[in-house]
Amino acid sequence: MHQAVVRLSEGRLGQLRMWLDEAKRNPETVLWFGESPRDVSQDTHAFGVEFINGFLDRHLDIPAECTDDE
């Protein structure tokens, strides 16, 4: 599981956190994306991983900005 999460996160800490959260909720999904499944082509699998990582990049939690009042 750890290797799959690290591989999927592509060295990005925000993605690592998201993949770890998903591993807690649905470990089968993380293992499917983290390995080379036999039920789809390599191109389809690579597209799925790129799509999800692109989604995560756009939807990572963004910390609130500090204001001068604080």
N, CA, C, O and CB atoms as a CASP TS submission, in Angstrom:
PFRMAT TS
TARGET T0000
AUTHOR 0000-0000-0000
METHOD Language model
MODEL 1
PARENT N/A
ATOM      1  N   MET     1       0.833  -1.185   0.000  1.00  0.00           N
ATOM      2  CA  MET     1       0.000   0.000   0.000  1.00  0.00           C
ATOM      3  C   MET     1       0.880   1.253   0.000  1.00  0.00           C
ATOM      4  O   MET     1       0.631   2.196  -0.750  1.00  0.00           O
ATOM      5  CB  MET     1      -0.949  -0.004   1.216  1.00  0.00           C
ATOM      6  N   HIS     2       1.904   1.250   0.844  1.00  0.00           N
ATOM      7  CA  HIS     2       2.769   2.428   0.929  1.00  0.00           C
ATOM      8  C   HIS     2       3.446   2.723  -0.407  1.00  0.00           C
ATOM      9  O   HIS     2       3.523   3.877  -0.827  1.00  0.00           O
ATOM     10  CB  HIS     2       3.826   2.231   2.015  1.00  0.00           C
ATOM     11  N   GLN     3       3.930   1.691  -1.065  1.00  0.00           N
ATOM     12  CA  GLN     3       4.584   1.898  -2.355  1.00  0.00           C
ATOM     13  C   GLN     3       3.608   2.450  -3.383  1.00  0.00           C
ATOM     14  O   GLN     3       3.966   3.319  -4.179  1.00  0.00           O
ATOM     15  CB  GLN     3       5.191   0.591  -2.859  1.00  0.00           C
ATOM     16  N   ALA     4       2.386   1.953  -3.371  1.00  0.00           N
ATOM     17  CA  ALA     4       1.379   2.440  -4.314  1.00  0.00           C
ATOM     18  C   ALA     4       1.093   3.917  -4.073  1.00  0.00           C
ATOM     19  O   ALA     4       1.001   4.693  -5.025  1.00  0.00           O
ATOM     20  CB  ALA     4       0.081   1.620  -4.196  1.00  0.00           C
ATOM     21  N   VAL     5       0.952   4.313  -2.816  1.00  0.00           N
ATOM     22  CA  VAL     5       0.643   5.708  -2.481  1.00  0.00           C
ATOM     23  C   VAL     5       1.793   6.624  -2.873  1.00  0.00           C
ATOM     24  O   VAL     5       1.566   7.702  -3.423  1.00  0.00           O
ATOM     25  CB  VAL     5       0.343   5.853  -0.980  1.00  0.00           C
ATOM     26  N   VAL     6       3.007   6.212  -2.600  1.00  0.00           N
ATOM     27  CA  VAL     6       4.180   7.034  -2.950  1.00  0.00           C
ATOM     28  C   VAL     6       4.291   7.149  -4.466  1.00  0.00           C
ATOM     29  O   VAL     6       4.549   8.234  -4.987  1.00  0.00           O
ATOM     30  CB  VAL     6       5.488   6.425  -2.354  1.00  0.00           C
ATOM     31  N   ARG     7       4.100   6.051  -5.170  1.00  0.00           N
ATOM     32  CA  ARG     7       4.171   6.072  -6.637  1.00  0.00           C
ATOM     33  C   ARG     7       3.101   6.995  -7.217  1.00  0.00           C
ATOM     34  O   ARG     7       3.384   7.775  -8.125  1.00  0.00           O
ATOM     35  CB  ARG     7       4.008   4.646  -7.208  1.00  0.00           C
ATOM     36  N   LEU     8       1.897   6.913  -6.709  1.00  0.00           N
ATOM     37  CA  LEU     8       0.796   7.727  -7.224  1.00  0.00           C
ATOM     38  C   LEU     8       0.963   9.212  -6.920  1.00  0.00           C
ATOM     39  O   LEU     8       0.533  10.055  -7.707  1.00  0.00           O
ATOM     40  CB  LEU     8      -0.511   7.241  -6.650  1.00  0.00           C
ATOM     41  N   SER     9       1.575   9.539  -5.804  1.00  0.00           N
ATOM     42  CA  SER     9       1.716  10.943  -5.415  1.00  0.00           C
ATOM     43  C   SER     9       2.756  11.688  -6.242  1.00  0.00           C
ATOM     44  O   SER     9       2.798  12.918  -6.224  1.00  0.00           O
ATOM     45  CB  SER     9       2.079  11.035  -3.956  1.00  0.00           C
ATOM     46  N   GLU    10       3.592  10.954  -6.964  1.00  0.00           N
ATOM     47  CA  GLU    10       4.606  11.557  -7.832  1.00  0.00           C
ATOM     48  C   GLU    10       5.470  12.587  -7.114  1.00  0.00           C
ATOM     49  O   GLU    10       5.881  13.579  -7.716  1.00  0.00           O
ATOM     50  CB  GLU    10       3.942  12.203  -9.017  1.00  0.00           C
ATOM     51  N   GLY    11       5.747  12.359  -5.836  1.00  0.00           N
ATOM     52  CA  GLY    11       6.621  13.250  -5.074  1.00  0.00           C
ATOM     53  C   GLY    11       5.973  14.531  -4.590  1.00  0.00           C
ATOM     54  O   GLY    11       6.665  15.416  -4.086  1.00  0.00           O
ATOM     55  N   ARG    12       4.673  14.653  -4.728  1.00  0.00           N
ATOM     56  CA  ARG    12       3.978  15.871  -4.286  1.00  0.00           C
ATOM     57  C   ARG    12       3.294  15.592  -2.951  1.00  0.00           C
ATOM     58  O   ARG    12       2.491  14.666  -2.839  1.00  0.00           O
ATOM     59  CB  ARG    12       2.933  16.349  -5.354  1.00  0.00           C
ATOM     60  N   LEU    13       3.613  16.387  -1.952  1.00  0.00           N
ATOM     61  CA  LEU    13       3.100  16.140  -0.606  1.00  0.00           C
ATOM     62  C   LEU    13       1.586  16.261  -0.515  1.00  0.00           C
ATOM     63  O   LEU    13       0.950  15.481   0.193  1.00  0.00           O
ATOM     64  CB  LEU    13       3.735  17.095   0.365  1.00  0.00           C
ATOM     65  N   GLY    14       1.001  17.214  -1.212  1.00  0.00           N
ATOM     66  CA  GLY    14      -0.447  17.366  -1.188  1.00  0.00           C
ATOM     67  C   GLY    14      -1.149  16.141  -1.756  1.00  0.00           C
ATOM     68  O   GLY    14      -2.155  15.678  -1.218  1.00  0.00           O
ATOM     69  N   GLN    15      -0.601  15.624  -2.852  1.00  0.00           N
ATOM     70  CA  GLN    15      -1.176  14.415  -3.433  1.00  0.00           C
ATOM     71  C   GLN    15      -0.955  13.213  -2.523  1.00  0.00           C
ATOM     72  O   GLN    15      -1.816  12.340  -2.417  1.00  0.00           O
ATOM     73  CB  GLN    15      -0.574  14.148  -4.814  1.00  0.00           C
ATOM     74  N   LEU    16       0.192  13.172  -1.872  1.00  0.00           N
ATOM     75  CA  LEU    16       0.470  12.073  -0.952  1.00  0.00           C
ATOM     76  C   LEU    16      -0.597  12.019   0.132  1.00  0.00           C
ATOM     77  O   LEU    16      -1.121  10.951   0.451  1.00  0.00           O
ATOM     78  CB  LEU    16       1.870  12.226  -0.323  1.00  0.00           C
ATOM     79  N   ARG    17      -0.914  13.185   0.694  1.00  0.00           N
ATOM     80  CA  ARG    17      -1.948  13.230   1.733  1.00  0.00           C
ATOM     81  C   ARG    17      -3.293  12.755   1.202  1.00  0.00           C
ATOM     82  O   ARG    17      -3.999  12.003   1.875  1.00  0.00           O
ATOM     83  CB  ARG    17      -2.082  14.647   2.287  1.00  0.00           C
ATOM     84  N   MET    18      -3.648  13.192  -0.007  1.00  0.00           N
ATOM     85  CA  MET    18      -4.935  12.796  -0.583  1.00  0.00           C
ATOM     86  C   MET    18      -4.980  11.296  -0.864  1.00  0.00           C
ATOM     87  O   MET    18      -5.992  10.650  -0.591  1.00  0.00           O
ATOM     88  CB  MET    18      -5.202  13.578  -1.873  1.00  0.00           C
ATOM     89  N   TRP    19      -3.903  10.738  -1.403  1.00  0.00           N
ATOM     90  CA  TRP    19      -3.875   9.306  -1.673  1.00  0.00           C
ATOM     91  C   TRP    19      -3.896   8.508  -0.368  1.00  0.00           C
ATOM     92  O   TRP    19      -4.512   7.444  -0.314  1.00  0.00           O
ATOM     93  CB  TRP    19      -2.632   8.942  -2.501  1.00  0.00           C
ATOM     94  N   LEU    20      -3.239   8.998   0.680  1.00  0.00           N
ATOM     95  CA  LEU    20      -3.289   8.315   1.976  1.00  0.00           C
ATOM     96  C   LEU    20      -4.707   8.335   2.545  1.00  0.00           C
ATOM     97  O   LEU    20      -5.174   7.335   3.089  1.00  0.00           O
ATOM     98  CB  LEU    20      -2.310   8.969   2.970  1.00  0.00           C
ATOM     99  N   ASP    21      -5.385   9.466   2.420  1.00  0.00           N
ATOM    100  CA  ASP    21      -6.779   9.548   2.869  1.00  0.00           C
ATOM    101  C   ASP    21      -7.652   8.570   2.095  1.00  0.00           C
ATOM    102  O   ASP    21      -8.503   7.897   2.676  1.00  0.00           O
ATOM    103  CB  ASP    21      -7.318  10.981   2.705  1.00  0.00           C
ATOM    104  N   GLU    22      -7.440   8.491   0.788  1.00  0.00           N
ATOM    105  CA  GLU    22      -8.224   7.561  -0.031  1.00  0.00           C
ATOM    106  C   GLU    22      -7.906   6.115   0.335  1.00  0.00           C
ATOM    107  O   GLU    22      -8.790   5.259   0.307  1.00  0.00           O
ATOM    108  CB  GLU    22      -7.953   7.798  -1.527  1.00  0.00           C
ATOM    109  N   ALA    23      -6.654   5.840   0.676  1.00  0.00           N
ATOM    110  CA  ALA    23      -6.278   4.475   1.064  1.00  0.00           C
ATOM    111  C   ALA    23      -7.020   4.031   2.319  1.00  0.00           C
ATOM    112  O   ALA    23      -7.358   2.856   2.463  1.00  0.00           O
ATOM    113  CB  ALA    23      -4.764   4.382   1.294  1.00  0.00           C
ATOM    114  N   LYS    24      -7.271   4.965   3.220  1.00  0.00           N
ATOM    115  CA  LYS    24      -8.039   4.635   4.426  1.00  0.00           C
ATOM    116  C   LYS    24      -9.484   4.307   4.079  1.00  0.00           C
ATOM    117  O   LYS    24     -10.075   3.394   4.655  1.00  0.00           O
ATOM    118  CB  LYS    24      -7.990   5.796   5.429  1.00  0.00           C
ATOM    119  N   ARG    25     -10.055   5.059   3.129  1.00  0.00           N
ATOM    120  CA  ARG    25     -11.457   4.870   2.753  1.00  0.00           C
ATOM    121  C   ARG    25     -11.649   3.687   1.807  1.00  0.00           C
ATOM    122  O   ARG    25     -12.597   2.916   1.956  1.00  0.00           O
ATOM    123  CB  ARG    25     -11.994   6.132   2.106  1.00  0.00           C
ATOM    124  N   ASN    26     -10.751   3.547   0.836  1.00  0.00           N
ATOM    125  CA  ASN    26     -10.952   2.563  -0.219  1.00  0.00           C
ATOM    126  C   ASN    26      -9.600   2.012  -0.685  1.00  0.00           C
ATOM    127  O   ASN    26      -9.093   2.424  -1.728  1.00  0.00           O
ATOM    128  CB  ASN    26     -11.726   3.188  -1.405  1.00  0.00           C
ATOM    129  N   PRO    27      -9.022   1.096   0.073  1.00  0.00           N
ATOM    130  CA  PRO    27      -7.687   0.598  -0.270  1.00  0.00           C
ATOM    131  C   PRO    27      -7.626  -0.121  -1.621  1.00  0.00           C
ATOM    132  O   PRO    27      -6.588  -0.101  -2.283  1.00  0.00           O
ATOM    133  CB  PRO    27      -7.209  -0.335   0.807  1.00  0.00           C
ATOM    134  N   GLU    28      -8.718  -0.750  -2.030  1.00  0.00           N
ATOM    135  CA  GLU    28      -8.708  -1.464  -3.309  1.00  0.00           C
ATOM    136  C   GLU    28      -8.482  -0.508  -4.477  1.00  0.00           C
ATOM    137  O   GLU    28      -7.771  -0.835  -5.428  1.00  0.00           O
ATOM    138  CB  GLU    28     -10.023  -2.225  -3.504  1.00  0.00           C
ATOM    139  N   THR    29      -9.091   0.673  -4.400  1.00  0.00           N
ATOM    140  CA  THR    29      -8.925   1.662  -5.464  1.00  0.00           C
ATOM    141  C   THR    29      -7.475   2.116  -5.555  1.00  0.00           C
ATOM    142  O   THR    29      -6.918   2.206  -6.648  1.00  0.00           O
ATOM    143  CB  THR    29      -9.844   2.870  -5.226  1.00  0.00           C
ATOM    144  N   VAL    30      -6.871   2.396  -4.425  1.00  0.00           N
ATOM    145  CA  VAL    30      -5.477   2.858  -4.411  1.00  0.00           C
ATOM    146  C   VAL    30      -4.563   1.770  -4.958  1.00  0.00           C
ATOM    147  O   VAL    30      -3.654   2.056  -5.737  1.00  0.00           O
ATOM    148  CB  VAL    30      -5.041   3.257  -2.977  1.00  0.00           C
ATOM    149  N   LEU    31      -4.794   0.544  -4.562  1.00  0.00           N
ATOM    150  CA  LEU    31      -3.963  -0.542  -5.072  1.00  0.00           C
ATOM    151  C   LEU    31      -4.154  -0.719  -6.572  1.00  0.00           C
ATOM    152  O   LEU    31      -3.189  -0.996  -7.284  1.00  0.00           O
ATOM    153  CB  LEU    31      -4.285  -1.847  -4.345  1.00  0.00           C
ATOM    154  N   TRP    32      -5.388  -0.565  -7.070  1.00  0.00           N
ATOM    155  CA  TRP    32      -5.630  -0.708  -8.501  1.00  0.00           C
ATOM    156  C   TRP    32      -4.874   0.365  -9.273  1.00  0.00           C
ATOM    157  O   TRP    32      -4.215   0.067 -10.269  1.00  0.00           O
ATOM    158  CB  TRP    32      -7.136  -0.629  -8.808  1.00  0.00           C
ATOM    159  N   PHE    33      -4.966   1.620  -8.815  1.00  0.00           N
ATOM    160  CA  PHE    33      -4.282   2.701  -9.513  1.00  0.00           C
ATOM    161  C   PHE    33      -2.770   2.630  -9.327  1.00  0.00           C
ATOM    162  O   PHE    33      -2.023   3.045 -10.213  1.00  0.00           O
ATOM    163  CB  PHE    33      -4.800   4.042  -9.029  1.00  0.00           C
ATOM    164  N   GLY    34      -2.311   2.116  -8.201  1.00  0.00           N
ATOM    165  CA  GLY    34      -0.885   2.071  -7.903  1.00  0.00           C
ATOM    166  C   GLY    34      -0.143   0.928  -8.567  1.00  0.00           C
ATOM    167  O   GLY    34       1.086   0.938  -8.629  1.00  0.00           O
ATOM    168  N   GLU    35      -0.871  -0.049  -9.058  1.00  0.00           N
ATOM    169  CA  GLU    35      -0.244  -1.188  -9.712  1.00  0.00           C
ATOM    170  C   GLU    35      -0.561  -1.147 -11.200  1.00  0.00           C
ATOM    171  O   GLU    35      -1.156  -0.183 -11.684  1.00  0.00           O
ATOM    172  CB  GLU    35      -0.719  -2.522  -9.083  1.00  0.00           C
ATOM    173  N   SER    36      -0.176  -2.166 -11.913  1.00  0.00           N
ATOM    174  CA  SER    36      -0.497  -2.281 -13.329  1.00  0.00           C
ATOM    175  C   SER    36      -1.600  -3.325 -13.490  1.00  0.00           C
ATOM    176  O   SER    36      -1.309  -4.516 -13.603  1.00  0.00           O
ATOM    177  CB  SER    36       0.769  -2.662 -14.169  1.00  0.00           C
ATOM    178  N   PRO    37      -2.850  -2.898 -13.502  1.00  0.00           N
ATOM    179  CA  PRO    37      -3.946  -3.854 -13.581  1.00  0.00           C
ATOM    180  C   PRO    37      -3.982  -4.585 -14.914  1.00  0.00           C
ATOM    181  O   PRO    37      -3.568  -4.050 -15.942  1.00  0.00           O
ATOM    182  CB  PRO    37      -5.258  -3.151 -13.352  1.00  0.00           C
ATOM    183  N   ARG    38      -4.477  -5.798 -14.881  1.00  0.00           N
ATOM    184  CA  ARG    38      -4.538  -6.616 -16.092  1.00  0.00           C
ATOM    185  C   ARG    38      -5.839  -6.411 -16.862  1.00  0.00           C
ATOM    186  O   ARG    38      -5.953  -6.842 -18.009  1.00  0.00           O
ATOM    187  CB  ARG    38      -4.380  -8.082 -15.735  1.00  0.00           C
ATOM    188  N   ASP    39      -6.819  -5.757 -16.242  1.00  0.00           N
ATOM    189  CA  ASP    39      -8.129  -5.639 -16.883  1.00  0.00           C
ATOM    190  C   ASP    39      -8.272  -4.435 -17.800  1.00  0.00           C
ATOM    191  O   ASP    39      -9.314  -4.278 -18.435  1.00  0.00           O
ATOM    192  CB  ASP    39      -9.182  -5.577 -15.842  1.00  0.00           C
ATOM    193  N   VAL    40      -7.251  -3.576 -17.890  1.00  0.00           N
ATOM    194  CA  VAL    40      -7.267  -2.432 -18.811  1.00  0.00           C
ATOM    195  C   VAL    40      -5.895  -2.295 -19.452  1.00  0.00           C
ATOM    196  O   VAL    40      -4.912  -2.845 -18.956  1.00  0.00           O
ATOM    197  CB  VAL    40      -7.665  -1.114 -18.072  1.00  0.00           C
ATOM    198  N   SER    41      -5.835  -1.560 -20.556  1.00  0.00           N
ATOM    199  CA  SER    41      -4.547  -1.345 -21.224  1.00  0.00           C
ATOM    200  C   SER    41      -3.671  -0.406 -20.398  1.00  0.00           C
ATOM    201  O   SER    41      -4.165   0.328 -19.542  1.00  0.00           O
ATOM    202  CB  SER    41      -4.758  -0.771 -22.645  1.00  0.00           C
ATOM    203  N   GLN    42      -2.389  -0.437 -20.660  1.00  0.00           N
ATOM    204  CA  GLN    42      -1.449   0.462 -19.978  1.00  0.00           C
ATOM    205  C   GLN    42      -1.797   1.914 -20.247  1.00  0.00           C
ATOM    206  O   GLN    42      -1.704   2.749 -19.347  1.00  0.00           O
ATOM    207  CB  GLN    42      -0.008   0.179 -20.422  1.00  0.00           C
ATOM    208  N   ASP    43      -2.198   2.231 -21.478  1.00  0.00           N
ATOM    209  CA  ASP    43      -2.554   3.610 -21.822  1.00  0.00           C
ATOM    210  C   ASP    43      -3.767   4.076 -21.029  1.00  0.00           C
ATOM    211  O   ASP    43      -3.791   5.201 -20.529  1.00  0.00           O
ATOM    212  CB  ASP    43      -2.832   3.733 -23.324  1.00  0.00           C
ATOM    213  N   THR    44      -4.764   3.221 -20.914  1.00  0.00           N
ATOM    214  CA  THR    44      -5.968   3.577 -20.155  1.00  0.00           C
ATOM    215  C   THR    44      -5.638   3.776 -18.688  1.00  0.00           C
ATOM    216  O   THR    44      -6.134   4.711 -18.059  1.00  0.00           O
ATOM    217  CB  THR    44      -7.047   2.494 -20.309  1.00  0.00           C
ATOM    218  N   HIS    45      -4.811   2.914 -18.143  1.00  0.00           N
ATOM    219  CA  HIS    45      -4.406   3.025 -16.739  1.00  0.00           C
ATOM    220  C   HIS    45      -3.624   4.310 -16.514  1.00  0.00           C
ATOM    221  O   HIS    45      -3.885   5.031 -15.550  1.00  0.00           O
ATOM    222  CB  HIS    45      -3.561   1.805 -16.315  1.00  0.00           C
ATOM    223  N   ALA    46      -2.665   4.609 -17.393  1.00  0.00           N
ATOM    224  CA  ALA    46      -1.862   5.829 -17.254  1.00  0.00           C
ATOM    225  C   ALA    46      -2.749   7.069 -17.353  1.00  0.00           C
ATOM    226  O   ALA    46      -2.553   8.031 -16.610  1.00  0.00           O
ATOM    227  CB  ALA    46      -0.755   5.877 -18.333  1.00  0.00           C
ATOM    228  N   PHE    47      -3.721   7.053 -18.263  1.00  0.00           N
ATOM    229  CA  PHE    47      -4.640   8.178 -18.386  1.00  0.00           C
ATOM    230  C   PHE    47      -5.422   8.374 -17.089  1.00  0.00           C
ATOM    231  O   PHE    47      -5.593   9.506 -16.637  1.00  0.00           O
ATOM    232  CB  PHE    47      -5.603   7.962 -19.564  1.00  0.00           C
ATOM    233  N   GLY    48      -5.897   7.285 -16.489  1.00  0.00           N
ATOM    234  CA  GLY    48      -6.654   7.375 -15.237  1.00  0.00           C
ATOM    235  C   GLY    48      -5.833   7.985 -14.119  1.00  0.00           C
ATOM    236  O   GLY    48      -6.323   8.843 -13.385  1.00  0.00           O
ATOM    237  N   VAL    49      -4.591   7.552 -13.982  1.00  0.00           N
ATOM    238  CA  VAL    49      -3.713   8.099 -12.939  1.00  0.00           C
ATOM    239  C   VAL    49      -3.438   9.579 -13.200  1.00  0.00           C
ATOM    240  O   VAL    49      -3.506  10.388 -12.274  1.00  0.00           O
ATOM    241  CB  VAL    49      -2.380   7.311 -12.876  1.00  0.00           C
ATOM    242  N   GLU    50      -3.132   9.941 -14.435  1.00  0.00           N
ATOM    243  CA  GLU    50      -2.877  11.349 -14.763  1.00  0.00           C
ATOM    244  C   GLU    50      -4.115  12.206 -14.524  1.00  0.00           C
ATOM    245  O   GLU    50      -4.012  13.330 -14.032  1.00  0.00           O
ATOM    246  CB  GLU    50      -2.422  11.484 -16.223  1.00  0.00           C
ATOM    247  N   PHE    51      -5.280  11.677 -14.871  1.00  0.00           N
ATOM    248  CA  PHE    51      -6.524  12.415 -14.685  1.00  0.00           C
ATOM    249  C   PHE    51      -6.774  12.693 -13.205  1.00  0.00           C
ATOM    250  O   PHE    51      -7.083  13.822 -12.826  1.00  0.00           O
ATOM    251  CB  PHE    51      -7.703  11.638 -15.285  1.00  0.00           C
ATOM    252  N   ILE    52      -6.643  11.678 -12.383  1.00  0.00           N
ATOM    253  CA  ILE    52      -6.906  11.852 -10.952  1.00  0.00           C
ATOM    254  C   ILE    52      -5.874  12.776 -10.326  1.00  0.00           C
ATOM    255  O   ILE    52      -6.234  13.633  -9.519  1.00  0.00           O
ATOM    256  CB  ILE    52      -6.908  10.495 -10.232  1.00  0.00           C
ATOM    257  N   ASN    53      -4.598  12.627 -10.676  1.00  0.00           N
ATOM    258  CA  ASN    53      -3.582  13.522 -10.117  1.00  0.00           C
ATOM    259  C   ASN    53      -3.810  14.959 -10.571  1.00  0.00           C
ATOM    260  O   ASN    53      -3.593  15.889  -9.794  1.00  0.00           O
ATOM    261  CB  ASN    53      -2.177  13.059 -10.524  1.00  0.00           C
ATOM    262  N   GLY    54      -4.243  15.156 -11.815  1.00  0.00           N
ATOM    263  CA  GLY    54      -4.572  16.503 -12.284  1.00  0.00           C
ATOM    264  C   GLY    54      -5.733  17.086 -11.506  1.00  0.00           C
ATOM    265  O   GLY    54      -5.729  18.269 -11.166  1.00  0.00           O
ATOM    266  N   PHE    55      -6.727  16.258 -11.224  1.00  0.00           N
ATOM    267  CA  PHE    55      -7.871  16.687 -10.418  1.00  0.00           C
ATOM    268  C   PHE    55      -7.414  17.082  -9.022  1.00  0.00           C
ATOM    269  O   PHE    55      -7.823  18.119  -8.499  1.00  0.00           O
ATOM    270  CB  PHE    55      -8.932  15.572 -10.338  1.00  0.00           C
ATOM    271  N   LEU    56      -6.566  16.253  -8.419  1.00  0.00           N
ATOM    272  CA  LEU    56      -6.070  16.557  -7.077  1.00  0.00           C
ATOM    273  C   LEU    56      -5.276  17.862  -7.066  1.00  0.00           C
ATOM    274  O   LEU    56      -5.390  18.651  -6.128  1.00  0.00           O
ATOM    275  CB  LEU    56      -5.198  15.406  -6.557  1.00  0.00           C
ATOM    276  N   ASP    57      -4.475  18.091  -8.104  1.00  0.00           N
ATOM    277  CA  ASP    57      -3.701  19.334  -8.170  1.00  0.00           C
ATOM    278  C   ASP    57      -4.606  20.556  -8.150  1.00  0.00           C
ATOM    279  O   ASP    57      -4.265  21.570  -7.540  1.00  0.00           O
ATOM    280  CB  ASP    57      -2.834  19.354  -9.426  1.00  0.00           C
ATOM    281  N   ARG    58      -5.751  20.471  -8.806  1.00  0.00           N
ATOM    282  CA  ARG    58      -6.666  21.619  -8.870  1.00  0.00           C
ATOM    283  C   ARG    58      -7.555  21.735  -7.643  1.00  0.00           C
ATOM    284  O   ARG    58      -8.126  22.799  -7.402  1.00  0.00           O
ATOM    285  CB  ARG    58      -7.529  21.520 -10.103  1.00  0.00           C
ATOM    286  N   HIS    59      -7.686  20.673  -6.865  1.00  0.00           N
ATOM    287  CA  HIS    59      -8.642  20.686  -5.761  1.00  0.00           C
ATOM    288  C   HIS    59      -8.004  20.412  -4.399  1.00  0.00           C
ATOM    289  O   HIS    59      -8.695  20.016  -3.461  1.00  0.00           O
ATOM    290  CB  HIS    59      -9.716  19.672  -6.019  1.00  0.00           C
ATOM    291  N   LEU    60      -6.712  20.618  -4.288  1.00  0.00           N
ATOM    292  CA  LEU    60      -6.065  20.464  -2.987  1.00  0.00           C
ATOM    293  C   LEU    60      -6.544  21.560  -2.057  1.00  0.00           C
ATOM    294  O   LEU    60      -6.871  22.668  -2.484  1.00  0.00           O
ATOM    295  CB  LEU    60      -4.524  20.499  -3.121  1.00  0.00           C
ATOM    296  N   ASP    61      -6.578  21.224  -0.777  1.00  0.00           N
ATOM    297  CA  ASP    61      -6.953  22.233   0.207  1.00  0.00           C
ATOM    298  C   ASP    61      -5.946  23.373   0.173  1.00  0.00           C
ATOM    299  O   ASP    61      -4.735  23.157   0.225  1.00  0.00           O
ATOM    300  CB  ASP    61      -7.038  21.620   1.625  1.00  0.00           C
ATOM    301  N   ILE    62      -6.467  24.579   0.087  1.00  0.00           N
ATOM    302  CA  ILE    62      -5.616  25.770   0.067  1.00  0.00           C
ATOM    303  C   ILE    62      -5.769  26.460   1.416  1.00  0.00           C
ATOM    304  O   ILE    62      -6.884  26.789   1.820  1.00  0.00           O
ATOM    305  CB  ILE    62      -5.994  26.741  -1.122  1.00  0.00           C
ATOM    306  N   PRO    63      -4.650  26.684   2.122  1.00  0.00           N
ATOM    307  CA  PRO    63      -4.757  27.339   3.419  1.00  0.00           C
ATOM    308  C   PRO    63      -5.339  28.739   3.284  1.00  0.00           C
ATOM    309  O   PRO    63      -5.126  29.427   2.285  1.00  0.00           O
ATOM    310  CB  PRO    63      -3.392  27.402   4.095  1.00  0.00           C
ATOM    311  N   ALA    64      -6.072  29.141   4.303  1.00  0.00           N
ATOM    312  CA  ALA    64      -6.661  30.487   4.317  1.00  0.00           C
ATOM    313  C   ALA    64      -5.543  31.522   4.371  1.00  0.00           C
ATOM    314  O   ALA    64      -4.517  31.325   5.022  1.00  0.00           O
ATOM    315  CB  ALA    64      -7.634  30.665   5.527  1.00  0.00           C
ATOM    316  N   GLU    65      -5.768  32.621   3.675  1.00  0.00           N
ATOM    317  CA  GLU    65      -4.778  33.681   3.677  1.00  0.00           C
ATOM    318  C   GLU    65      -4.861  34.474   4.975  1.00  0.00           C
ATOM    319  O   GLU    65      -5.941  34.663   5.534  1.00  0.00           O
ATOM    320  CB  GLU    65      -4.972  34.604   2.468  1.00  0.00           C
ATOM    321  N   CYS    66      -3.713  34.930   5.442  1.00  0.00           N
ATOM    322  CA  CYS    66      -3.689  35.755   6.658  1.00  0.00           C
ATOM    323  C   CYS    66      -4.144  37.166   6.319  1.00  0.00           C
ATOM    324  O   CYS    66      -3.869  37.681   5.235  1.00  0.00           O
ATOM    325  CB  CYS    66      -2.265  35.777   7.293  1.00  0.00           C
ATOM    326  N   THR    67      -4.826  37.765   7.239  1.00  0.00           N
ATOM    327  CA  THR    67      -5.229  39.155   7.059  1.00  0.00           C
ATOM    328  C   THR    67      -4.438  40.025   8.015  1.00  0.00           C
ATOM    329  O   THR    67      -3.795  39.521   8.937  1.00  0.00           O
ATOM    330  CB  THR    67      -6.752  39.332   7.285  1.00  0.00           C
ATOM    331  N   ASP    68      -4.482  41.300   7.803  1.00  0.00           N
ATOM    332  CA  ASP    68      -3.736  42.230   8.660  1.00  0.00           C
ATOM    333  C   ASP    68      -4.339  42.301  10.059  1.00  0.00           C
ATOM    334  O   ASP    68      -3.667  42.733  10.996  1.00  0.00           O
ATOM    335  CB  ASP    68      -3.710  43.629   8.033  1.00  0.00           C
ATOM    336  N   ASP    69      -5.589  41.886  10.216  1.00  0.00           N
ATOM    337  CA  ASP    69      -6.263  41.935  11.516  1.00  0.00           C
ATOM    338  C   ASP    69      -5.754  40.885  12.488  1.00  0.00           C
ATOM    339  O   ASP    69      -5.980  40.992  13.693  1.00  0.00           O
ATOM    340  CB  ASP    69      -7.743  41.763  11.331  1.00  0.00           C
ATOM    341  N   GLU    70      -5.084  39.892  11.984  1.00  0.00           N
ATOM    342  CA  GLU    70      -4.641  38.796  12.858  1.00  0.00           C
ATOM    343  C   GLU    70      -3.328  39.084  13.521  1.00  0.00           C
ATOM    344  O   GLU    70      -2.828  38.257  14.284  1.00  0.00           O
ATOM    345  CB  GLU    70      -4.529  37.519  12.082  1.00  0.00           C
TER
END
